[in-house]
Structures are given as C-alpha cells and as structure tokens.
Amino acid sequence: MSTPQLGTSTEEKQLHVRIPIQFYRKLKVKCTYADESIQDYVVRLIADSLGENSTEGGSLLIIEDEAVLRESLRDWLSSAHRVQVAATGEEATELISKEDFDIVITDVRLPGKSGLDLVRELKATKPYVKCVVITAYPSVELAVEAMKEGAIDYLAKPIDPDRLEELIQRILAMRKTNKG
C-alpha cells in the first residue's frame, strides 16, 4: 500500500489511497452490520469524521409495512439524514441490534412484532433512541399508550413530510442539548 496523497485541485482537495487490486476486490462485500458496501461505509465514516455530512442530519430507522409509504419517507428524508428502512418488526430488531439510530419512526400495526413492542424494547435496551409512532388508525387511547411505552411523539397518517422533518429536527436538537 502507498501513502495517501492529497489532490492538488484548488477547488476541492481529495485524498487518494492506492491499494493492490486484490485487496480492492476483497472489499466488494457488504458490511456485516450496514446494508452498504465496505467502500461506501469507509467513505461515509471518513466524511462523518471530517464533518462533510450534515451536522443537522441524524440516523433514522423507518419501520413501515406499506412499501409505497416506506420508500417515499426514505426518499424524502435521505437528502438530510442517513436512513434505513424495515418492513417488519423482526427486520427492525435485527437492524437495531447491529446499528445505533438517533430516531426510530415506526408504524403501530406491523406484521409480527408491533410498533409498540419495538418502542417498549428500545426503551428498555437503548433508552437514548427516540421513537415516533405513526398510524392510520389514530385514537386518544393509542396515543396515550404509545407515550407510556416511551414514544416521544405520535403522528396520524397520511404523514405530512414537512411536519415530520420539523419533528425530526426538534428531536435532534433536543438530543444535542441533552448530550452537551
């Protein structure tokens, strides 16, 4: 391997690392705990450490069984945040065991494990993760139950993306204040 070299462009400095091709080919595998290639993961880690990724953004997990809503929310929020998605409670549990998230946004009604079960588990195992519950069947009783289980907020579908983004920013700001 060679020593990293800084590019000479006046517009943007770049780091170039030369590695043997056989090592590069070995890198073309998925991370064991992130759904991305090793190369993408390393680039993201470097960007994070250099402050290249938005400091306002957070890491989000969206758990929604409706594919259209799940993908729409991911697409909407990905420009400002690192977003992972899951379609079931079990899939979410696996992701949560491998990675820390700032905020978990979960539907109440999911196949298998419910969103409220996930909120309850997160409160017990990772109380620093903030949870937002969403549902197509809003009721006062459900909102109260979600809050008792540890949710920080409760939204009724259809989700207003601007309102959700405001809520996310408020939660992230609150986390920074509490940490610091």
KEVO-973333 format. One record per residue: x, y negated, z of N, C-alpha, C, CB in turn; chain. Coordinates in steps of 0.001 Angstrom, whole numbers, plus 500000, padded with zeros to 6 digits. Glycine has a CB too. Layout:
# residues N
+--------+--------+--------+--------+--------+--------+--------+--------+--------+--------+--------+--------+-------+
:   n_c1 :   n_c2 :   n_c3 :  ca_c1 :  ca_c2 :  ca_c3 :   c_c1 :   c_c2 :   c_c3 :  cb_c1 :  cb_c2 :  cb_c3 : kette :
+--------+--------+--------+--------+--------+--------+--------+--------+--------+--------+--------+--------+-------+
:      X :      Y :      Z :      X :      Y :      Z :      X :      Y :      Z :      X :      Y :      Z :     A :
...
+--------+--------+--------+--------+--------+--------+--------+--------+--------+--------+--------+--------+-------+
# end
This chain:
# residues 180
+--------+--------+--------+--------+--------+--------+--------+--------+--------+--------+--------+--------+-------+
:   n_c1 :   n_c2 :   n_c3 :  ca_c1 :  ca_c2 :  ca_c3 :   c_c1 :   c_c2 :   c_c3 :  cb_c1 :  cb_c2 :  cb_c3 : kette :
+--------+--------+--------+--------+--------+--------+--------+--------+--------+--------+--------+--------+-------+
: 500839 : 501180 : 500000 : 500000 : 500000 : 500000 : 500882 : 498761 : 500000 : 499046 : 500000 : 501212 :     A :
: 500352 : 497719 : 499423 : 501129 : 496483 : 499374 : 500568 : 495461 : 500344 : 501145 : 495910 : 497954 :     A :
: 501339 : 494436 : 500564 : 500924 : 493348 : 501441 : 499829 : 492538 : 500765 : 502122 : 492445 : 501806 :     A :
: 498781 : 492150 : 501516 : 497733 : 491319 : 500921 : 498323 : 490008 : 500393 : 496621 : 491028 : 501956 :     A :
: 497776 : 489531 : 499277 : 498239 : 488289 : 498669 : 497072 : 487324 : 498566 : 498865 : 488546 : 497275 :     A :
: 497333 : 486081 : 498860 : 496303 : 485059 : 498696 : 496304 : 484580 : 497259 : 496527 : 483876 : 499669 :     A :
: 495112 : 484431 : 496689 : 494990 : 483897 : 495331 : 495429 : 482442 : 495308 : 493540 : 484031 : 494812 :     A :
: 495683 : 481925 : 494122 : 496201 : 480556 : 494033 : 495163 : 479563 : 493544 : 497394 : 480517 : 493119 :     A :
: 493959 : 479994 : 493311 : 492916 : 479102 : 492822 : 492670 : 477980 : 493827 : 491614 : 479883 : 492555 :     A :
: 492550 : 476765 : 493321 : 492269 : 475632 : 494214 : 490810 : 475599 : 494623 : 492646 : 474315 : 493542 :     A :
: 489940 : 476220 : 493818 : 488511 : 476224 : 494147 : 488215 : 477179 : 495298 : 487679 : 476611 : 492916 :     A :
: 488783 : 478378 : 495233 : 488460 : 479377 : 496231 : 489653 : 480295 : 496419 : 487209 : 480177 : 495829 :     A :
: 490092 : 480434 : 497649 : 491192 : 481356 : 497924 : 490612 : 482745 : 498070 : 491988 : 480943 : 499203 :     A :
: 491354 : 483725 : 497596 : 490908 : 485109 : 497655 : 492013 : 485960 : 498232 : 490493 : 485623 : 496264 :     A :
: 491632 : 487030 : 498843 : 492570 : 487989 : 499368 : 492577 : 489187 : 498432 : 492209 : 488400 : 500824 :     A :
: 493733 : 489561 : 497967 : 493860 : 490714 : 497084 : 494661 : 491787 : 497800 : 494533 : 490324 : 495736 :     A :
: 494123 : 492973 : 497864 : 494801 : 494086 : 498502 : 494963 : 495175 : 497453 : 494013 : 494604 : 499757 :     A :
: 496179 : 495663 : 497311 : 496435 : 496743 : 496367 : 496536 : 498049 : 497139 : 497732 : 496480 : 495544 :     A :
: 495731 : 499020 : 496707 : 495808 : 500347 : 497300 : 495866 : 501360 : 496164 : 494593 : 500623 : 498250 :     A :
: 496500 : 502483 : 496411 : 496553 : 503522 : 495378 : 495148 : 503974 : 494987 : 497378 : 504727 : 495866 :     A :
: 494966 : 504279 : 493699 : 493647 : 504650 : 493164 : 493055 : 505857 : 493885 : 493751 : 504947 : 491671 :     A :
: 493879 : 506813 : 494312 : 493326 : 507989 : 495002 : 492692 : 507595 : 496337 : 494428 : 509044 : 495233 :     A :
: 493243 : 506572 : 497008 : 492630 : 506093 : 498242 : 491320 : 505365 : 497940 : 493598 : 505164 : 499001 :     A :
: 491317 : 504563 : 496883 : 490110 : 503839 : 496497 : 488979 : 504818 : 496205 : 490378 : 502947 : 495269 :     A :
: 489284 : 505870 : 495472 : 488242 : 506865 : 495140 : 487681 : 507515 : 496394 : 488806 : 507949 : 494203 :     A :
: 488524 : 507714 : 497376 : 488049 : 508297 : 498630 : 487114 : 507350 : 499372 : 489229 : 508662 : 499520 :     A :
: 487275 : 506050 : 499126 : 486410 : 505070 : 499780 : 484997 : 505068 : 499213 : 487008 : 503689 : 499652 :     A :
: 484790 : 505637 : 498061 : 483479 : 505591 : 497420 : 482525 : 506590 : 498066 : 483607 : 505875 : 495918 :     A :
: 482323 : 506420 : 499351 : 481377 : 507223 : 500111 : 480535 : 506269 : 500942 : 482106 : 508281 : 501014 :     A :
: 479467 : 506776 : 501465 : 478608 : 505944 : 502310 : 479159 : 505892 : 503722 : 477163 : 506477 : 502319 :     A :
: 478968 : 504772 : 504393 : 479320 : 504668 : 505801 : 478459 : 505663 : 506571 : 479122 : 503207 : 506336 :     A :
: 478960 : 506149 : 507668 : 478191 : 507110 : 508451 : 477047 : 506455 : 509204 : 479092 : 507825 : 509423 :     A :
: 477095 : 505150 : 509412 : 476037 : 504502 : 510163 : 475421 : 503306 : 509461 : 476557 : 504079 : 511475 :     A :
: 475767 : 503073 : 508210 : 475151 : 501985 : 507450 : 474877 : 502489 : 506040 : 476068 : 500710 : 507426 :     A :
: 473785 : 502080 : 505474 : 473412 : 502540 : 504142 : 474070 : 501660 : 503090 : 471881 : 502539 : 503970 :     A :
: 475410 : 501710 : 503055 : 476171 : 500953 : 502082 : 477516 : 501638 : 501888 : 476350 : 499476 : 502532 :     A :
: 478183 : 501305 : 500806 : 479482 : 501913 : 500555 : 480513 : 501366 : 501532 : 479930 : 501664 : 499103 :     A :
: 481584 : 502113 : 501709 : 482669 : 501660 : 502577 : 483192 : 500312 : 502093 : 483811 : 502703 : 502617 :     A :
: 483333 : 500159 : 500750 : 483839 : 498895 : 500209 : 482937 : 497732 : 500611 : 483952 : 498971 : 498677 :     A :
: 481625 : 497895 : 500416 : 480686 : 496829 : 500771 : 480721 : 496537 : 502269 : 479262 : 497209 : 500345 :     A :
: 480836 : 497593 : 503054 : 480882 : 497441 : 504506 : 482118 : 496638 : 504919 : 480882 : 498824 : 505195 :     A :
: 483277 : 496986 : 504372 : 484513 : 496280 : 504705 : 484430 : 494818 : 504280 : 485718 : 496959 : 504036 :     A :
: 483906 : 494576 : 503079 : 483760 : 493192 : 502607 : 482842 : 492409 : 503538 : 483206 : 493162 : 501162 :     A :
: 481732 : 493020 : 503972 : 480804 : 492353 : 504881 : 481468 : 492074 : 506229 : 479542 : 493204 : 505077 :     A :
: 482243 : 493041 : 506740 : 482945 : 492826 : 508006 : 483929 : 491662 : 507909 : 483683 : 494098 : 508424 :     A :
: 484659 : 491610 : 506803 : 485617 : 490520 : 506609 : 484882 : 489182 : 506510 : 486469 : 490764 : 505339 :     A :
: 483799 : 489169 : 505722 : 483021 : 487929 : 505578 : 482443 : 487486 : 506914 : 481889 : 488119 : 504557 :     A :
: 481941 : 488433 : 507703 : 481402 : 488100 : 509022 : 482486 : 487508 : 509916 : 480790 : 489345 : 509684 :     A :
: 483658 : 488147 : 509916 : 484729 : 487687 : 510803 : 485260 : 486317 : 510385 : 485870 : 488701 : 510818 :     A :
: 485171 : 485997 : 509098 : 485618 : 484699 : 508607 : 484523 : 483645 : 508666 : 486118 : 484829 : 507193 :     A :
: 483330 : 484070 : 509068 : 482223 : 483132 : 509138 : 481624 : 482821 : 507789 : 482668 : 481874 : 509781 :     A :
: 481850 : 483701 : 506808 : 481329 : 483464 : 505462 : 479839 : 483762 : 505358 : 482086 : 484306 : 504457 :     A :
: 479343 : 484647 : 506211 : 477909 : 484922 : 506204 : 477224 : 483899 : 507086 : 477601 : 486372 : 506687 :     A :
: 475989 : 483622 : 506792 : 475240 : 482593 : 507525 : 475258 : 482854 : 509018 : 473800 : 482525 : 507032 :     A :
: 475618 : 481843 : 509782 : 475584 : 481997 : 511228 : 474150 : 481935 : 511730 : 476438 : 480918 : 511908 :     A :
: 473259 : 481426 : 510940 : 471863 : 481360 : 511337 : 471187 : 482716 : 511170 : 471129 : 480297 : 510523 :     A :
: 471703 : 483533 : 510263 : 471096 : 484819 : 509980 : 471335 : 485815 : 511085 : 471613 : 485362 : 508690 :     A :
: 470515 : 486817 : 511091 : 470657 : 487881 : 512066 : 470522 : 489211 : 511377 : 469627 : 487747 : 513186 :     A :
: 470637 : 490258 : 512151 : 470422 : 491593 : 511611 : 469017 : 492036 : 511991 : 471495 : 492602 : 512135 :     A :
: 468259 : 492406 : 510969 : 466851 : 492754 : 511154 : 466591 : 494190 : 510735 : 465950 : 491803 : 510360 :     A :
: 465682 : 494839 : 511425 : 465151 : 496133 : 511001 : 463651 : 495955 : 510840 : 465495 : 497285 : 512033 :     A :
: 463163 : 496244 : 509627 : 461732 : 496155 : 509344 : 461205 : 497576 : 509239 : 461444 : 495335 : 508028 :     A :
: 460202 : 497889 : 510047 : 459599 : 499222 : 510035 : 458154 : 499058 : 509591 : 459691 : 499923 : 511447 :     A :
: 457885 : 499519 : 508395 : 456563 : 499347 : 507775 : 456339 : 500521 : 506831 : 456452 : 497968 : 507007 :     A :
: 455195 : 501198 : 506973 : 454932 : 502347 : 506114 : 454389 : 501969 : 504735 : 453964 : 503264 : 506793 :     A :
: 453854 : 500771 : 504587 : 453389 : 500307 : 503274 : 454592 : 499808 : 502475 : 452309 : 499177 : 503421 :     A :
: 454940 : 500537 : 501413 : 456156 : 500247 : 500644 : 456165 : 498822 : 500081 : 456298 : 501247 : 499504 :     A :
: 455031 : 498351 : 499579 : 454985 : 497021 : 498966 : 455310 : 495941 : 499997 : 453599 : 496761 : 498341 :     A :
: 454704 : 496011 : 501175 : 454969 : 495024 : 502215 : 456403 : 495158 : 502729 : 453966 : 495181 : 503375 :     A :
: 456841 : 496393 : 502942 : 458204 : 496625 : 503437 : 459243 : 496007 : 502505 : 458468 : 498132 : 503590 :     A :
: 459112 : 496282 : 501196 : 460080 : 495771 : 500223 : 459947 : 494258 : 500035 : 459899 : 496480 : 498878 :     A :
: 458727 : 493751 : 500103 : 458525 : 492304 : 499985 : 459184 : 491559 : 501135 : 457031 : 491975 : 499940 :     A :
: 458988 : 492063 : 502350 : 459619 : 491422 : 503510 : 461140 : 491517 : 503419 : 459125 : 492067 : 504821 :     A :
: 461636 : 492680 : 503001 : 463086 : 492826 : 502854 : 463627 : 491819 : 501844 : 463443 : 494259 : 502419 :     A :
: 462980 : 491730 : 500686 : 463429 : 490804 : 499652 : 463367 : 489358 : 500137 : 462585 : 490971 : 498390 :     A :
: 462307 : 489008 : 500829 : 462120 : 487640 : 501306 : 463194 : 487263 : 502329 : 460723 : 487476 : 501922 :     A :
: 463495 : 488180 : 503253 : 464384 : 487867 : 504371 : 465857 : 488120 : 504083 : 463980 : 488662 : 505561 :     A :
: 466161 : 488872 : 503029 : 467550 : 489243 : 502736 : 468435 : 488075 : 502348 : 467577 : 490248 : 501643 :     A :
: 467860 : 486983 : 501880 : 468694 : 485853 : 501489 : 469352 : 485183 : 502694 : 467866 : 484838 : 500723 :     A :
: 468767 : 485338 : 503880 : 469308 : 484676 : 505061 : 469749 : 485646 : 506158 : 468286 : 483734 : 505615 :     A :
: 469416 : 486928 : 506013 : 469681 : 487898 : 507080 : 470166 : 489213 : 506491 : 468418 : 488131 : 507933 :     A :
: 470803 : 490005 : 507353 : 471122 : 491390 : 506986 : 469886 : 492207 : 507356 : 472444 : 491930 : 507726 :     A :
: 469296 : 492856 : 506354 : 468019 : 493529 : 506567 : 468127 : 495004 : 506207 : 466911 : 492858 : 505741 :     A :
: 467646 : 495836 : 507106 : 467477 : 497260 : 506842 : 465985 : 497548 : 506970 : 468339 : 498156 : 507832 :     A :
: 465535 : 498609 : 506306 : 464124 : 498959 : 506367 : 463960 : 500443 : 506688 : 463424 : 498612 : 505043 :     A :
: 462813 : 500746 : 507257 : 462440 : 502124 : 507550 : 460942 : 502262 : 507314 : 462825 : 502525 : 509017 :     A :
: 460526 : 503458 : 506889 : 459116 : 503709 : 506610 : 458408 : 504426 : 507751 : 458982 : 504516 : 505348 :     A :
: 459181 : 505040 : 508647 : 458583 : 505789 : 509751 : 459297 : 505442 : 511055 : 458649 : 507315 : 509482 :     A :
: 458646 : 505772 : 512161 : 459261 : 505567 : 513458 : 460509 : 506408 : 513649 : 458277 : 505869 : 514542 :     A :
: 460488 : 507623 : 513132 : 461637 : 508515 : 513254 : 462832 : 507983 : 512460 : 461269 : 509925 : 512775 :     A :
: 462574 : 507486 : 511255 : 463635 : 506890 : 510437 : 464218 : 505669 : 511152 : 463092 : 506492 : 509032 :     A :
: 463368 : 504883 : 511770 : 463816 : 503708 : 512513 : 464674 : 504114 : 513706 : 462613 : 502881 : 512983 :     A :
: 464262 : 505140 : 514424 : 465017 : 505620 : 515581 : 466427 : 506023 : 515176 : 464298 : 506802 : 516240 :     A :
: 466541 : 506683 : 514028 : 467858 : 507090 : 513533 : 468729 : 505865 : 513230 : 467710 : 507963 : 512268 :     A :
: 468160 : 504860 : 512555 : 468915 : 503639 : 512249 : 469322 : 502909 : 513524 : 468086 : 502707 : 511354 :     A :
: 468426 : 502837 : 514480 : 468684 : 502135 : 515739 : 469796 : 502824 : 516527 : 467400 : 502060 : 516587 :     A :
: 469867 : 504142 : 516417 : 470924 : 504872 : 517138 : 472302 : 504629 : 516532 : 470623 : 506370 : 517137 :     A :
: 472342 : 504227 : 515254 : 473611 : 504040 : 514548 : 474059 : 502588 : 514463 : 473502 : 504595 : 513167 :     A :
: 473123 : 501663 : 514642 : 473438 : 500252 : 514426 : 472654 : 499389 : 515398 : 473133 : 499838 : 512974 :     A :
: 473258 : 498268 : 515770 : 472555 : 497303 : 516613 : 471873 : 496270 : 515727 : 473531 : 496616 : 517611 :     A :
: 470676 : 495892 : 516099 : 469913 : 494873 : 515388 : 469605 : 493752 : 516357 : 468606 : 495459 : 514776 :     A :
: 469485 : 492538 : 515821 : 469053 : 491419 : 516641 : 467547 : 491486 : 516867 : 469442 : 490085 : 515987 :     A :
: 466829 : 491808 : 515780 : 465361 : 491796 : 515824 : 464825 : 493026 : 515097 : 464791 : 490488 : 515187 :     A :
: 463824 : 493648 : 515698 : 463095 : 494748 : 515070 : 461673 : 494262 : 514834 : 463120 : 496054 : 515959 :     A :
: 461233 : 494367 : 513586 : 459870 : 493983 : 513208 : 459158 : 495282 : 512851 : 459846 : 492936 : 511996 :     A :
: 458165 : 495654 : 513618 : 457530 : 496947 : 513416 : 456017 : 496862 : 513319 : 457904 : 497870 : 514526 :     A :
: 455488 : 497645 : 512391 : 454037 : 497831 : 512311 : 453630 : 498677 : 513510 : 453604 : 498513 : 510946 :     A :
: 452407 : 498526 : 513959 : 451915 : 499324 : 515076 : 451625 : 500743 : 514609 : 450652 : 498689 : 515690 :     A :
: 450877 : 500860 : 513514 : 450468 : 502174 : 513015 : 451483 : 502691 : 511997 : 449058 : 502104 : 512381 :     A :
: 452212 : 503711 : 512417 : 453207 : 504345 : 511560 : 452975 : 505846 : 511573 : 454653 : 504001 : 512022 :     A :
: 453411 : 506527 : 510532 : 453337 : 507988 : 510587 : 454263 : 508509 : 511690 : 453718 : 508614 : 509211 :     A :
: 453786 : 509446 : 512494 : 454610 : 509974 : 513579 : 454650 : 509010 : 514741 : 456023 : 510262 : 513091 :     A :
: 455844 : 508608 : 515111 : 456061 : 507711 : 516242 : 455489 : 506329 : 515929 : 457567 : 507612 : 516580 :     A :
: 454716 : 505775 : 516856 : 454087 : 504470 : 516623 : 455064 : 503324 : 516866 : 452862 : 504305 : 517523 :     A :
: 454689 : 502161 : 516383 : 455490 : 500970 : 516609 : 455602 : 500622 : 518087 : 454906 : 499807 : 515853 :     A :
: 454530 : 500846 : 518846 : 454571 : 500562 : 520281 : 455506 : 501530 : 521000 : 453159 : 500644 : 520885 :     A :
: 455562 : 502792 : 520530 : 456528 : 503744 : 521091 : 457952 : 503241 : 520872 : 456351 : 505145 : 520454 :     A :
: 458220 : 502709 : 519679 : 459548 : 502170 : 519378 : 459886 : 500981 : 520273 : 459630 : 501756 : 517910 :     A :
: 458920 : 500087 : 520451 : 459133 : 498918 : 521313 : 459458 : 499383 : 522732 : 457878 : 497990 : 521315 :     A :
: 458711 : 500348 : 523222 : 458920 : 500889 : 524568 : 460329 : 501488 : 524688 : 457845 : 501964 : 524897 :     A :
: 460745 : 502276 : 523696 : 462069 : 502895 : 523711 : 463174 : 501844 : 523663 : 462216 : 503861 : 522537 :     A :
: 462998 : 500835 : 522812 : 464006 : 499780 : 522721 : 464133 : 499006 : 524023 : 463669 : 498828 : 521590 :     A :
: 463027 : 498744 : 524675 : 463057 : 498024 : 525949 : 463874 : 498809 : 526975 : 461620 : 497779 : 526474 :     A :
: 463766 : 500146 : 526919 : 464481 : 500994 : 527875 : 465959 : 501178 : 527510 : 463806 : 502351 : 527961 :     A :
: 466260 : 501286 : 526204 : 467630 : 501625 : 525795 : 468463 : 500434 : 525317 : 467579 : 502643 : 524706 :     A :
: 467829 : 499475 : 524687 : 468537 : 498299 : 524159 : 467687 : 497056 : 524419 : 468837 : 498457 : 522624 :     A :
: 467600 : 496637 : 525672 : 466704 : 495525 : 526021 : 467064 : 494202 : 525370 : 466692 : 495342 : 527495 :     A :
: 468274 : 494062 : 524845 : 468696 : 492833 : 524170 : 468103 : 492712 : 522768 : 470213 : 492777 : 524091 :     A :
: 467571 : 493802 : 522208 : 466942 : 493758 : 520887 : 465541 : 493188 : 521058 : 466900 : 495183 : 520216 :     A :
: 465227 : 492162 : 520279 : 463914 : 491529 : 520362 : 462981 : 492187 : 519352 : 464013 : 489996 : 520107 :     A :
: 461757 : 492436 : 519760 : 460782 : 493131 : 518911 : 459603 : 492223 : 518568 : 460277 : 494404 : 519607 :     A :
: 459199 : 492306 : 517311 : 457998 : 491630 : 516833 : 457084 : 492724 : 516294 : 458326 : 490531 : 515729 :     A :
: 455843 : 492720 : 516743 : 454862 : 493725 : 516326 : 453939 : 493102 : 515289 : 454044 : 494264 : 517548 :     A :
: 453691 : 493856 : 514201 : 452737 : 493411 : 513173 : 451657 : 494472 : 513023 : 453454 : 493148 : 511801 :     A :
: 450463 : 494024 : 512654 : 449358 : 494971 : 512492 : 448297 : 494426 : 511549 : 448733 : 495297 : 513847 :     A :
: 447628 : 495343 : 510887 : 446486 : 494989 : 510051 : 445189 : 495036 : 510860 : 446395 : 495933 : 508841 :     A :
: 445285 : 495513 : 512100 : 444111 : 495675 : 512956 : 444306 : 494901 : 514259 : 443848 : 497175 : 513248 :     A :
: 444322 : 493564 : 514181 : 444607 : 492771 : 515373 : 443468 : 492809 : 516385 : 444892 : 491342 : 514983 :     A :
: 443858 : 492786 : 517644 : 442894 : 492651 : 518732 : 443632 : 492072 : 519931 : 442219 : 494028 : 519085 :     A :
: 442891 : 491474 : 520824 : 443483 : 490908 : 522031 : 444114 : 492024 : 522862 : 442419 : 490141 : 522860 :     A :
: 443415 : 493161 : 522947 : 443925 : 494284 : 523739 : 445270 : 494778 : 523204 : 442909 : 495434 : 523744 :     A :
: 445373 : 494890 : 521889 : 446618 : 495356 : 521275 : 447745 : 494346 : 521483 : 446411 : 495612 : 519774 :     A :
: 447427 : 493079 : 521372 : 448436 : 492043 : 521598 : 448955 : 492100 : 523038 : 447851 : 490644 : 521295 :     A :
: 448069 : 492256 : 523981 : 448464 : 492341 : 525392 : 449317 : 493590 : 525622 : 447213 : 492361 : 526314 :     A :
: 448900 : 494712 : 525057 : 449664 : 495953 : 525209 : 451066 : 495819 : 524601 : 448911 : 497124 : 524550 :     A :
: 451145 : 495212 : 523420 : 452446 : 495032 : 522758 : 453378 : 494190 : 523619 : 452266 : 494373 : 521377 :     A :
: 452869 : 493135 : 524190 : 453675 : 492257 : 525048 : 454094 : 492984 : 526333 : 452885 : 490971 : 525396 :     A :
: 453191 : 493771 : 526905 : 453531 : 494537 : 528107 : 454639 : 495545 : 527815 : 452287 : 495261 : 528653 :     A :
: 454629 : 496114 : 526618 : 455638 : 497111 : 526242 : 456990 : 496472 : 525939 : 455164 : 497906 : 525031 :     A :
: 457012 : 495145 : 525720 : 458284 : 494471 : 525507 : 458390 : 493656 : 524232 : 459350 : 495459 : 525513 :     A :
: 457327 : 493589 : 523442 : 457372 : 492771 : 522225 : 457455 : 491297 : 522597 : 456130 : 493035 : 521333 :     A :
: 458197 : 490557 : 521805 : 458345 : 489121 : 522054 : 457240 : 488332 : 521347 : 459733 : 488633 : 521584 :     A :
: 456659 : 488931 : 520282 : 455557 : 488279 : 519578 : 454762 : 489325 : 518818 : 456078 : 487182 : 518616 :     A :
: 453626 : 488886 : 518297 : 452640 : 489759 : 517675 : 452042 : 488988 : 516502 : 451528 : 490215 : 518703 :     A :
: 452101 : 489577 : 515293 : 451564 : 488912 : 514104 : 450538 : 489804 : 513415 : 452700 : 488548 : 513125 :     A :
: 449464 : 489171 : 512926 : 448447 : 489900 : 512170 : 448763 : 489823 : 510684 : 447034 : 489336 : 512456 :     A :
: 448490 : 490925 : 509986 : 448641 : 490949 : 508529 : 447447 : 490239 : 507922 : 448762 : 492413 : 507984 :     A :
: 447573 : 489626 : 506784 : 448775 : 489509 : 505962 : 449787 : 488578 : 506629 : 448420 : 488993 : 504550 :     A :
: 451060 : 488931 : 506478 : 452145 : 488181 : 507101 : 452467 : 486946 : 506265 : 453403 : 489068 : 507267 :     A :
: 452515 : 485811 : 506920 : 452957 : 484575 : 506276 : 454485 : 484553 : 506376 : 452301 : 483285 : 506950 :     A :
: 455204 : 484705 : 505256 : 456672 : 484778 : 505307 : 457324 : 483556 : 505957 : 457217 : 484943 : 503911 :     A :
: 456768 : 482378 : 505737 : 457335 : 481175 : 506349 : 457182 : 481207 : 507867 : 456665 : 479917 : 505779 :     A :
: 456031 : 481646 : 508322 : 455804 : 481749 : 509775 : 456726 : 482801 : 510380 : 454322 : 482101 : 510078 :     A :
: 456916 : 483928 : 509665 : 457811 : 484968 : 510146 : 459246 : 484449 : 510222 : 457735 : 486202 : 509237 :     A :
: 459688 : 483726 : 509204 : 461046 : 483168 : 509204 : 461225 : 482179 : 510355 : 461345 : 482474 : 507857 :     A :
: 460225 : 481347 : 510625 : 460300 : 480413 : 511755 : 460432 : 481172 : 513071 : 459054 : 479501 : 511790 :     A :
: 459671 : 482241 : 513203 : 459724 : 483070 : 514409 : 461114 : 483697 : 514554 : 458633 : 484174 : 514364 :     A :
: 461656 : 484221 : 513470 : 462992 : 484830 : 513496 : 464033 : 483796 : 513917 : 463353 : 485424 : 512110 :     A :
: 463970 : 482607 : 513337 : 464931 : 481555 : 513693 : 464820 : 481169 : 515173 : 464710 : 480315 : 512812 :     A :
: 463601 : 481115 : 515673 : 463382 : 480781 : 517083 : 463971 : 481869 : 517997 : 461867 : 480604 : 517366 :     A :
: 463760 : 483132 : 517625 : 464297 : 484252 : 518422 : 465821 : 484237 : 518397 : 463770 : 485610 : 517888 :     A :
: 466407 : 484023 : 517213 : 467869 : 483991 : 517101 : 468457 : 482828 : 517908 : 468291 : 483876 : 515622 :     A :
: 467811 : 481684 : 517861 : 468281 : 480527 : 518630 : 468193 : 480828 : 520129 : 467450 : 479257 : 518280 :     A :
: 467121 : 481482 : 520544 : 466940 : 481829 : 521942 : 468025 : 482827 : 522383 : 465527 : 482417 : 522172 :     A :
: 468355 : 483773 : 521529 : 469415 : 484755 : 521847 : 470751 : 484054 : 522016 : 469522 : 485834 : 520739 :     A :
: 471070 : 483105 : 521126 : 472348 : 482375 : 521227 : 472415 : 481589 : 522522 : 472534 : 481425 : 520027 :     A :
: 471307 : 480965 : 522901 : 471253 : 480179 : 524126 : 471448 : 481074 : 525341 : 469921 : 479427 : 524226 :     A :
: 470813 : 482238 : 525336 : 470911 : 483169 : 526465 : 472291 : 483794 : 526564 : 469864 : 484262 : 526339 :     A :
: 472968 : 483990 : 525419 : 474305 : 484593 : 525431 : 475344 : 483590 : 525880 : 474667 : 485134 : 524049 :     A :
: 475082 : 482305 : 525613 : 476143 : 481425 : 525730 : 476309 : 480454 : 526739 : 476205 : 480838 : 524734 :     A :
+--------+--------+--------+--------+--------+--------+--------+--------+--------+--------+--------+--------+-------+
# end
